[in-house]
Amino acid sequence: MTVTAIVGANWGDEGKGKLTDALAAESRYVVRYQGGSNAGHTIINDYGKFALHLLPSGVFYPGVVNVIGPGVAFHPGDFLRERESLLARGVPEPVLRVSDRAQVVMPYHKQFDALEEERLGARRFGSTRSGIAPFYADKYLKLGVQVADLFHERRLRERIGASLETKNVLLQHLYGMPGLREEELVHELLGQAEALKPFVCDTSALLQQAVADGQPILLEGQLGALRDPDHGIYPFTTSASTLAGFAPVGAGIPPYAIRNVIAVVKAYSSCVGAGPFVTEIHGDAAAKLRERGGDAGEYGATTGRPRRMGWFDAVAARYGCSLQGATEAALTNLDVLGYLDEIPVCTAYLLNGTATEAFPVSAELDEAVPLLEMLPGWKCDVSGIREFDELPEQARRYVLFLEERIGVPIRRISVGPRRDQMIERK
């Protein structure tokens, strides 16, 4: 089996967690390779409903090795709490491995994230306040702390001391807050290091050997292509690449190992956070779609905030699939649309008086107006259907219309929140 990457084609919130959970049964390794606790994957199985934030989505399968790679923004406290939460709800002890080269989200990263959002006020970016932007700033300023540093007290003190030289100046003179104490931070991290020790290893060597042995590996991406800092709706992006092209870097495997890229798209659009959203709808139409979406409505798995809702955006989805290098697509939440008489689909944007199917740069995106085509709805429940040919004709037409517009074959169609509610097209 080849190495497969599961990634988002849009803003995130596409339903990647369910797909990863379903495909994890056929995998030996499930790997998180970027991002941190700032986004969640919702999974429903026999143990209940879970929102995973940092742990890979293969933790419900005892035979799967769940890896947090060197590209992940790793928060020790979040990791330990999430694992304990699973065990408390009856989930068997998952096999977990944490890269010794992953960098640590420090307590002050979350503090600075929250303080900066408050300072920006109306200009804020909609951060989840998980510390991600300050974390990556430190990483590339070479002020970061690696997991391996937690087991070397002298080095840990040196790393934290170097970071606090500037941070305490900012805290006191920009934010009007008291400075941080090195001793308190070191004490907290050394305590967490003992709890982490059984999970830490050279995950790159582990996965490179798995590639050489032909083991099935699933790489799990966070957020979506439009949140990528280079190709997305900058500056309303995350701080790490959300593209499949980053997966070998963040996981520590050879680039040639990835043979299959599954881009996940939702049958309509949704997102959490600020930024341009061309097909966004408001009022009663948005509320109806939000409350029907997923198992408990469209609310952020990490923040609990109501998701912004919109119709399917073929311009954005085609752009996202192209950036991801998608070999196939998975369509989620088709069942949600069963209440509509007609379903709008955005097939192009009107920009400066001209229709375009190209996704604009951020500087022009606010001016884009969606051009919609109306497709007939199917007005029935499709959640019990498992074969594509058994879908109502209008539902099949909808799927095929989207497939043509995004330019990628839709091989899997989710018709409900449970892992078994999936249609596979040959």
One Martini backbone bead per residue (centre of mass of N, CA, C, O) as a GRO file, in nm:
protein
  426
    1MET     BB    1   0.097   0.035   0.021
    2THR     BB    2   0.066   0.355   0.001
    3VAL     BB    3   0.114   0.673   0.071
    4THR     BB    4  -0.130   0.880   0.245
    5ALA     BB    5  -0.294   1.193   0.199
    6ILE     BB    6  -0.497   1.401   0.413
    7VAL     BB    7  -0.675   1.687   0.290
    8GLY     BB    8  -0.765   2.019   0.246
    9ALA     BB    9  -0.941   2.238   0.005
   10ASN     BB   10  -1.004   2.470   0.207
   11TRP     BB   11  -1.060   2.605   0.542
   12GLY     BB   12  -1.161   2.366   0.661
   13ASP     BB   13  -1.408   2.164   0.793
   14GLU     BB   14  -1.447   1.895   0.588
   15GLY     BB   15  -1.395   1.595   0.735
   16LYS     BB   16  -1.113   1.443   0.788
   17GLY     BB   17  -1.149   1.270   1.043
   18LYS     BB   18  -1.343   1.055   0.932
   19LEU     BB   19  -1.160   0.955   0.704
   20THR     BB   20  -0.920   0.875   0.877
   21ASP     BB   21  -1.074   0.677   1.055
   22ALA     BB   22  -1.157   0.486   0.824
   23LEU     BB   23  -0.853   0.438   0.701
   24ALA     BB   24  -0.701   0.335   0.959
   25ALA     BB   25  -0.782   0.030   0.937
   26GLU     BB   26  -0.555   0.008   0.682
   27SER     BB   27  -0.333   0.101   0.887
   28ARG     BB   28  -0.024   0.140   1.071
   29TYR     BB   29   0.000   0.459   1.022
   30VAL     BB   30  -0.062   0.775   1.191
   31VAL     BB   31   0.006   1.122   1.083
   32ARG     BB   32   0.121   1.412   1.220
   33TYR     BB   33   0.280   1.711   1.039
   34GLN     BB   34   0.103   1.965   1.147
   35GLY     BB   35   0.041   2.177   1.361
   36GLY     BB   36  -0.201   2.171   1.634
   37SER     BB   37  -0.453   2.271   1.873
   38ASN     BB   38  -0.618   2.475   1.662
   39ALA     BB   39  -0.761   2.207   1.560
   40GLY     BB   40  -1.034   1.984   1.477
   41HIS     BB   41  -1.147   1.635   1.495
   42THR     BB   42  -1.440   1.471   1.423
   43ILE     BB   43  -1.552   1.168   1.599
   44ILE     BB   44  -1.761   0.873   1.535
   45ASN     BB   45  -1.823   0.595   1.756
   46ASP     BB   46  -1.858   0.343   1.987
   47TYR     BB   47  -1.744   0.552   2.217
   48GLY     BB   48  -1.833   0.818   2.055
   49LYS     BB   49  -1.771   1.161   2.077
   50PHE     BB   50  -1.490   1.334   1.918
   51ALA     BB   51  -1.229   1.591   1.975
   52LEU     BB   52  -0.946   1.626   1.802
   53HIS     BB   53  -0.631   1.818   1.825
   54LEU     BB   54  -0.342   1.635   1.842
   55LEU     BB   55  -0.425   1.367   1.792
   56PRO     BB   56  -0.444   1.118   1.603
   57SER     BB   57  -0.711   0.940   1.421
   58GLY     BB   58  -0.593   0.633   1.518
   59VAL     BB   59  -0.661   0.587   1.841
   60PHE     BB   60  -0.907   0.358   1.799
   61TYR     BB   61  -0.666   0.164   1.705
   62PRO     BB   62  -0.458  -0.072   1.840
   63GLY     BB   63  -0.273  -0.129   1.560
   64VAL     BB   64  -0.197   0.175   1.566
   65VAL     BB   65   0.047   0.413   1.490
   66ASN     BB   66   0.079   0.726   1.653
   67VAL     BB   67   0.211   1.022   1.500
   68ILE     BB   68   0.426   1.295   1.600
   69GLY     BB   69   0.585   1.508   1.421
   70PRO     BB   70   0.832   1.755   1.364
   71GLY     BB   71   0.600   1.966   1.239
   72VAL     BB   72   0.472   1.998   1.513
   73ALA     BB   73   0.279   2.173   1.750
   74PHE     BB   74   0.378   2.092   2.077
   75HIS     BB   75   0.163   2.028   2.356
   76PRO     BB   76   0.200   1.862   2.640
   77GLY     BB   77  -0.067   1.914   2.793
   78ASP     BB   78  -0.262   1.843   2.564
   79PHE     BB   79  -0.165   1.556   2.519
   80LEU     BB   80  -0.218   1.441   2.807
   81ARG     BB   81  -0.520   1.517   2.828
   82GLU     BB   82  -0.625   1.369   2.577
   83ARG     BB   83  -0.540   1.088   2.661
   84GLU     BB   84  -0.696   1.078   2.932
   85SER     BB   85  -0.976   1.119   2.806
   86LEU     BB   86  -0.987   0.856   2.652
   87LEU     BB   87  -0.949   0.660   2.892
   88ALA     BB   88  -1.201   0.766   3.058
   89ARG     BB   89  -1.393   0.660   2.796
   90GLY     BB   90  -1.270   0.354   2.716
   91VAL     BB   91  -1.020   0.379   2.558
   92PRO     BB   92  -0.772   0.225   2.451
   93GLU     BB   93  -0.448   0.222   2.456
   94PRO     BB   94  -0.260   0.404   2.263
   95VAL     BB   95  -0.026   0.431   2.010
   96LEU     BB   96   0.246   0.657   2.089
   97ARG     BB   97   0.442   0.905   1.900
   98VAL     BB   98   0.714   1.139   1.960
   99SER     BB   99   0.905   1.372   1.844
  100ASP     BB  100   1.226   1.492   1.933
  101ARG     BB  101   1.192   1.746   1.708
  102ALA     BB  102   0.969   1.868   1.817
  103GLN     BB  103   0.803   2.156   1.900
  104VAL     BB  104   0.719   2.373   2.169
  105VAL     BB  105   0.439   2.482   2.324
  106MET     BB  106   0.427   2.749   2.515
  107PRO     BB  107   0.269   2.929   2.751
  108TYR     BB  108   0.347   3.210   2.611
  109HIS     BB  109   0.210   3.163   2.341
  110LYS     BB  110  -0.083   3.177   2.438
  111GLN     BB  111  -0.062   3.453   2.571
  112PHE     BB  112   0.019   3.617   2.315
  113ASP     BB  113  -0.222   3.543   2.142
  114ALA     BB  114  -0.440   3.676   2.324
  115LEU     BB  115  -0.318   3.963   2.350
  116GLU     BB  116  -0.316   4.032   2.043
  117GLU     BB  117  -0.617   4.003   1.986
  118GLU     BB  118  -0.699   4.225   2.187
  119ARG     BB  119  -0.532   4.458   2.062
  120LEU     BB  120  -0.667   4.447   1.771
  121GLY     BB  121  -0.959   4.375   1.774
  122ALA     BB  122  -1.112   4.437   1.476
  123ARG     BB  123  -0.821   4.321   1.343
  124ARG     BB  124  -0.848   4.044   1.391
  125PHE     BB  125  -0.797   3.680   1.286
  126GLY     BB  126  -0.937   3.444   1.457
  127SER     BB  127  -0.801   3.309   1.676
  128THR     BB  128  -0.769   3.024   1.900
  129ARG     BB  129  -0.538   3.071   2.118
  130SER     BB  130  -0.291   2.832   2.083
  131GLY     BB  131   0.002   2.969   1.989
  132ILE     BB  132   0.095   2.945   1.685
  133ALA     BB  133   0.224   3.210   1.587
  134PRO     BB  134   0.438   3.241   1.817
  135PHE     BB  135   0.568   2.969   1.769
  136TYR     BB  136   0.667   3.015   1.470
  137ALA     BB  137   0.830   3.263   1.530
  138ASP     BB  138   1.035   3.117   1.715
  139LYS     BB  139   1.129   2.900   1.523
  140TYR     BB  140   1.243   3.118   1.301
  141LEU     BB  141   1.417   3.270   1.538
  142LYS     BB  142   1.555   3.043   1.717
  143LEU     BB  143   1.362   3.008   2.010
  144GLY     BB  144   1.310   2.721   2.040
  145VAL     BB  145   1.173   2.405   2.172
  146GLN     BB  146   1.254   2.087   2.200
  147VAL     BB  147   1.172   1.789   2.319
  148ALA     BB  148   1.468   1.704   2.389
  149ASP     BB  149   1.519   1.949   2.590
  150LEU     BB  150   1.348   1.833   2.837
  151PHE     BB  151   1.612   1.625   2.902
  152HIS     BB  152   1.791   1.910   2.929
  153GLU     BB  153   1.818   2.140   3.159
  154ARG     BB  154   2.039   2.336   3.068
  155ARG     BB  155   1.926   2.384   2.783
  156LEU     BB  156   1.645   2.475   2.865
  157ARG     BB  157   1.734   2.730   3.016
  158GLU     BB  158   1.871   2.866   2.776
  159ARG     BB  159   1.623   2.882   2.588
  160ILE     BB  160   1.434   3.041   2.777
  161GLY     BB  161   1.616   3.280   2.842
  162ALA     BB  162   1.640   3.386   2.549
  163SER     BB  163   1.330   3.437   2.512
  164LEU     BB  164   1.275   3.634   2.768
  165GLU     BB  165   1.427   3.891   2.693
  166THR     BB  166   1.186   3.993   2.498
  167LYS     BB  167   0.913   3.912   2.629
  168ASN     BB  168   0.923   4.093   2.885
  169VAL     BB  169   0.922   4.358   2.735
  170LEU     BB  170   0.648   4.321   2.598
  171LEU     BB  171   0.471   4.269   2.843
  172GLN     BB  172   0.535   4.543   2.992
  173HIS     BB  173   0.528   4.768   2.734
  174LEU     BB  174   0.274   4.664   2.558
  175TYR     BB  175   0.067   4.496   2.773
  176GLY     BB  176   0.098   4.542   3.091
  177MET     BB  177   0.266   4.292   3.205
  178PRO     BB  178   0.409   4.063   3.371
  179GLY     BB  179   0.671   3.885   3.394
  180LEU     BB  180   0.857   3.602   3.346
  181ARG     BB  181   0.960   3.293   3.499
  182GLU     BB  182   1.191   3.060   3.451
  183GLU     BB  183   1.148   2.857   3.688
  184GLU     BB  184   0.850   2.789   3.636
  185LEU     BB  185   0.882   2.675   3.350
  186VAL     BB  186   1.087   2.453   3.408
  187HIS     BB  187   0.924   2.296   3.615
  188GLU     BB  188   0.685   2.224   3.431
  189LEU     BB  189   0.848   2.078   3.201
  190LEU     BB  190   0.990   1.860   3.370
  191GLY     BB  191   0.727   1.722   3.460
  192GLN     BB  192   0.630   1.650   3.166
  193ALA     BB  193   0.874   1.479   3.074
  194GLU     BB  194   0.813   1.224   3.235
  195ALA     BB  195   0.536   1.164   3.095
  196LEU     BB  196   0.666   1.158   2.790
  197LYS     BB  197   0.899   0.949   2.764
  198PRO     BB  198   0.746   0.686   2.641
  199PHE     BB  199   0.685   0.852   2.347
  200VAL     BB  200   0.976   0.922   2.272
  201CYS     BB  201   1.127   0.957   1.939
  202ASP     BB  202   1.250   0.865   1.623
  203THR     BB  203   1.016   0.905   1.381
  204SER     BB  204   1.172   0.915   1.116
  205ALA     BB  205   1.300   0.636   1.137
  206LEU     BB  206   1.038   0.481   1.168
  207LEU     BB  207   0.907   0.573   0.889
  208GLN     BB  208   1.136   0.496   0.696
  209GLN     BB  209   1.112   0.193   0.757
  210ALA     BB  210   0.814   0.166   0.675
  211VAL     BB  211   0.859   0.241   0.382
  212ALA     BB  212   1.067   0.015   0.317
  213ASP     BB  213   0.840  -0.212   0.411
  214GLY     BB  214   0.544  -0.122   0.302
  215GLN     BB  215   0.379   0.036   0.492
  216PRO     BB  216   0.085   0.170   0.591
  217ILE     BB  217   0.033   0.529   0.544
  218LEU     BB  218  -0.114   0.808   0.724
  219LEU     BB  219  -0.159   1.149   0.641
  220GLU     BB  220  -0.253   1.425   0.858
  221GLY     BB  221  -0.421   1.707   0.802
  222GLN     BB  222  -0.460   2.059   0.861
  223LEU     BB  223  -0.693   2.206   0.746
  224GLY     BB  224  -0.649   2.414   0.448
  225ALA     BB  225  -0.545   2.558   0.157
  226LEU     BB  226  -0.664   2.854   0.241
  227ARG     BB  227  -0.454   2.843   0.510
  228ASP     BB  228  -0.210   2.897   0.357
  229PRO     BB  229   0.058   3.125   0.373
  230ASP     BB  230   0.116   3.122   0.048
  231HIS     BB  231  -0.189   3.029  -0.097
  232GLY     BB  232  -0.386   3.181   0.067
  233ILE     BB  233  -0.583   3.414   0.273
  234TYR     BB  234  -0.390   3.639   0.319
  235PRO     BB  235  -0.371   3.671   0.673
  236PHE     BB  236  -0.605   3.427   0.703
  237THR     BB  237  -0.400   3.218   0.840
  238THR     BB  238  -0.181   3.007   0.908
  239SER     BB  239   0.175   2.910   1.002
  240ALA     BB  240   0.143   2.645   0.832
  241SER     BB  241   0.152   2.420   0.607
  242THR     BB  242  -0.146   2.261   0.435
  243LEU     BB  243   0.016   2.085   0.241
  244ALA     BB  244   0.120   1.790   0.096
  245GLY     BB  245   0.413   1.896   0.035
  246PHE     BB  246   0.481   1.901   0.359
  247ALA     BB  247   0.457   1.610   0.470
  248PRO     BB  248   0.753   1.498   0.442
  249VAL     BB  249   0.872   1.707   0.632
  250GLY     BB  250   0.679   1.674   0.891
  251ALA     BB  251   0.737   1.348   0.900
  252GLY     BB  252   1.018   1.227   0.771
  253ILE     BB  253   0.995   1.164   0.456
  254PRO     BB  254   1.001   1.087   0.144
  255PRO     BB  255   0.858   1.239  -0.126
  256TYR     BB  256   0.809   0.969  -0.305
  257ALA     BB  257   0.608   0.812  -0.105
  258ILE     BB  258   0.377   0.982  -0.214
  259ARG     BB  259   0.080   0.862  -0.410
  260ASN     BB  260  -0.171   0.973  -0.230
  261VAL     BB  261  -0.424   1.239  -0.261
  262ILE     BB  262  -0.678   1.343  -0.038
  263ALA     BB  263  -0.935   1.563  -0.102
  264VAL     BB  264  -1.143   1.746   0.109
  265VAL     BB  265  -1.495   1.802   0.058
  266LYS     BB  266  -1.777   1.985   0.084
  267ALA     BB  267  -2.118   2.017  -0.016
  268TYR     BB  268  -2.034   2.274   0.123
  269SER     BB  269  -1.964   2.565   0.313
  270SER     BB  270  -1.705   2.628   0.573
  271CYS     BB  271  -1.601   2.838   0.861
  272VAL     BB  272  -1.341   2.945   1.083
  273GLY     BB  273  -1.304   3.272   1.090
  274ALA     BB  274  -1.149   3.504   0.925
  275GLY     BB  275  -1.227   3.637   0.612
  276PRO     BB  276  -1.277   3.557   0.303
  277PHE     BB  277  -1.627   3.455   0.178
  278VAL     BB  278  -1.796   3.438  -0.103
  279THR     BB  279  -2.051   3.220  -0.026
  280GLU     BB  280  -2.177   3.355   0.199
  281ILE     BB  281  -2.430   3.317   0.445
  282HIS     BB  282  -2.733   3.433   0.607
  283GLY     BB  283  -2.934   3.382   0.851
  284ASP     BB  284  -3.167   3.144   0.797
  285ALA     BB  285  -2.998   2.984   0.590
  286ALA     BB  286  -2.753   2.940   0.778
  287ALA     BB  287  -2.897   2.812   1.021
  288LYS     BB  288  -3.010   2.561   0.879
  289LEU     BB  289  -2.737   2.448   0.783
  290ARG     BB  290  -2.590   2.439   1.056
  291GLU     BB  291  -2.796   2.247   1.215
  292ARG     BB  292  -2.755   2.004   0.996
  293GLY     BB  293  -2.460   1.985   1.038
  294GLY     BB  294  -2.387   1.707   1.119
  295ASP     BB  295  -2.440   1.590   1.444
  296ALA     BB  296  -2.421   1.913   1.593
  297GLY     BB  297  -2.343   2.094   1.392
  298GLU     BB  298  -2.171   2.403   1.297
  299TYR     BB  299  -1.895   2.370   1.508
  300GLY     BB  300  -1.613   2.419   1.649
  301ALA     BB  301  -1.399   2.182   1.784
  302THR     BB  302  -1.227   2.398   1.952
  303THR     BB  303  -1.422   2.668   2.003
  304GLY     BB  304  -1.752   2.650   1.938
  305ARG     BB  305  -1.798   2.814   1.703
  306PRO     BB  306  -1.978   2.931   1.465
  307ARG     BB  307  -2.003   2.862   1.149
  308ARG     BB  308  -1.953   2.966   0.847
  309MET     BB  309  -2.176   2.988   0.570
  310GLY     BB  310  -2.205   2.808   0.243
  311TRP     BB  311  -2.173   2.744  -0.070
  312PHE     BB  312  -2.044   2.585  -0.312
  313ASP     BB  313  -1.693   2.634  -0.415
  314ALA     BB  314  -1.543   2.568  -0.713
  315VAL     BB  315  -1.309   2.764  -0.720
  316ALA     BB  316  -1.177   2.691  -0.447
  317ALA     BB  317  -1.170   2.377  -0.480
  318ARG     BB  318  -0.996   2.364  -0.734
  319TYR     BB  319  -0.757   2.514  -0.615
  320GLY     BB  320  -0.708   2.322  -0.374
  321CYS     BB  321  -0.664   2.059  -0.535
  322SER     BB  322  -0.424   2.162  -0.696
  323LEU     BB  323  -0.233   2.229  -0.460
  324GLN     BB  324  -0.250   1.928  -0.340
  325GLY     BB  325  -0.241   1.709  -0.567
  326ALA     BB  326  -0.493   1.555  -0.632
  327THR     BB  327  -0.608   1.217  -0.699
  328GLU     BB  328  -0.855   1.268  -0.503
  329ALA     BB  329  -1.191   1.282  -0.369
  330ALA     BB  330  -1.388   1.383  -0.080
  331LEU     BB  331  -1.734   1.383   0.006
  332THR     BB  332  -1.912   1.568   0.243
  333ASN     BB  333  -2.238   1.607   0.364
  334LEU     BB  334  -2.470   1.525   0.163
  335ASP     BB  335  -2.717   1.477   0.361
  336VAL     BB  336  -2.772   1.779   0.449
  337LEU     BB  337  -2.923   1.871   0.160
  338GLY     BB  338  -3.220   1.721   0.174
  339TYR     BB  339  -3.408   2.002   0.227
  340LEU     BB  340  -3.368   2.107  -0.066
  341ASP     BB  341  -3.493   2.217  -0.368
  342GLU     BB  342  -3.235   2.400  -0.409
  343ILE     BB  343  -2.881   2.417  -0.519
  344PRO     BB  344  -2.622   2.614  -0.481
  345VAL     BB  345  -2.344   2.694  -0.714
  346CYS     BB  346  -2.022   2.801  -0.745
  347THR     BB  347  -1.855   2.862  -1.074
  348ALA     BB  348  -1.796   3.178  -1.034
  349TYR     BB  349  -1.654   3.502  -1.063
  350LEU     BB  350  -1.712   3.845  -1.011
  351LEU     BB  351  -1.450   4.063  -1.151
  352ASN     BB  352  -1.453   4.362  -1.267
  353GLY     BB  353  -1.696   4.254  -1.471
  354THR     BB  354  -1.564   3.958  -1.470
  355ALA     BB  355  -1.558   3.632  -1.541
  356THR     BB  356  -1.414   3.379  -1.314
  357GLU     BB  357  -1.223   3.062  -1.235
  358ALA     BB  358  -1.013   3.212  -1.078
  359PHE     BB  359  -0.826   3.248  -0.799
  360PRO     BB  360  -0.769   3.511  -0.618
  361VAL     BB  361  -0.609   3.736  -0.472
  362SER     BB  362  -0.644   3.888  -0.173
  363ALA     BB  363  -0.673   4.188  -0.285
  364GLU     BB  364  -0.949   4.079  -0.463
  365LEU     BB  365  -1.154   3.900  -0.297
  366ASP     BB  366  -1.359   4.112  -0.174
  367GLU     BB  367  -1.482   4.173  -0.480
  368ALA     BB  368  -1.609   3.908  -0.506
  369VAL     BB  369  -1.875   3.745  -0.691
  370PRO     BB  370  -2.104   3.506  -0.700
  371LEU     BB  371  -2.175   3.252  -0.940
  372LEU     BB  372  -2.485   3.085  -0.977
  373GLU     BB  373  -2.606   2.752  -0.974
  374MET     BB  374  -2.899   2.554  -1.010
  375LEU     BB  375  -2.989   2.262  -0.832
  376PRO     BB  376  -3.160   1.992  -0.775
  377GLY     BB  377  -3.313   1.844  -0.531
  378TRP     BB  378  -3.406   1.536  -0.329
  379LYS     BB  379  -3.585   1.529  -0.068
  380CYS     BB  380  -3.404   1.321   0.115
  381ASP     BB  381  -3.277   1.043   0.277
  382VAL     BB  382  -2.917   0.919   0.245
  383SER     BB  383  -2.779   0.776   0.508
  384GLY     BB  384  -2.844   0.456   0.412
  385ILE     BB  385  -2.655   0.474   0.173
  386ARG     BB  386  -2.386   0.263  -0.017
  387GLU     BB  387  -2.465   0.331  -0.320
  388PHE     BB  388  -2.451   0.532  -0.585
  389ASP     BB  389  -2.696   0.413  -0.759
  390GLU     BB  390  -2.903   0.466  -0.501
  391LEU     BB  391  -2.917   0.739  -0.549
  392PRO     BB  392  -3.060   0.997  -0.633
  393GLU     BB  393  -3.045   1.157  -0.923
  394GLN     BB  394  -2.984   1.443  -0.804
  395ALA     BB  395  -2.739   1.352  -0.632
  396ARG     BB  396  -2.567   1.246  -0.862
  397ARG     BB  397  -2.560   1.511  -1.021
  398TYR     BB  398  -2.418   1.674  -0.805
  399VAL     BB  399  -2.157   1.514  -0.786
  400LEU     BB  400  -2.081   1.530  -1.093
  401PHE     BB  401  -2.070   1.837  -1.105
  402LEU     BB  402  -1.842   1.875  -0.900
  403GLU     BB  403  -1.633   1.697  -1.036
  404GLU     BB  404  -1.609   1.866  -1.293
  405ARG     BB  405  -1.530   2.141  -1.150
  406ILE     BB  406  -1.262   2.027  -0.988
  407GLY     BB  407  -1.102   1.790  -1.157
  408VAL     BB  408  -1.177   1.543  -0.953
  409PRO     BB  409  -1.225   1.241  -0.838
  410ILE     BB  410  -1.501   1.106  -0.665
  411ARG     BB  411  -1.466   0.827  -0.440
  412ARG     BB  412  -1.598   0.961  -0.179
  413ILE     BB  413  -1.911   0.949   0.024
  414SER     BB  414  -2.062   1.124   0.274
  415VAL     BB  415  -2.384   1.033   0.477
  416GLY     BB  416  -2.244   1.070   0.765
  417PRO     BB  417  -2.077   1.055   1.081
  418ARG     BB  418  -2.019   0.771   1.045
  419ARG     BB  419  -1.787   0.544   0.924
  420ASP     BB  420  -2.019   0.371   0.759
  421GLN     BB  421  -2.112   0.647   0.607
  422MET     BB  422  -2.009   0.523   0.300
  423ILE     BB  423  -1.924   0.589  -0.039
  424GLU     BB  424  -1.786   0.384  -0.298
  425ARG     BB  425  -1.613   0.446  -0.593
  426LYS     BB  426  -1.464   0.267  -0.857
   0.00000   0.00000   0.00000
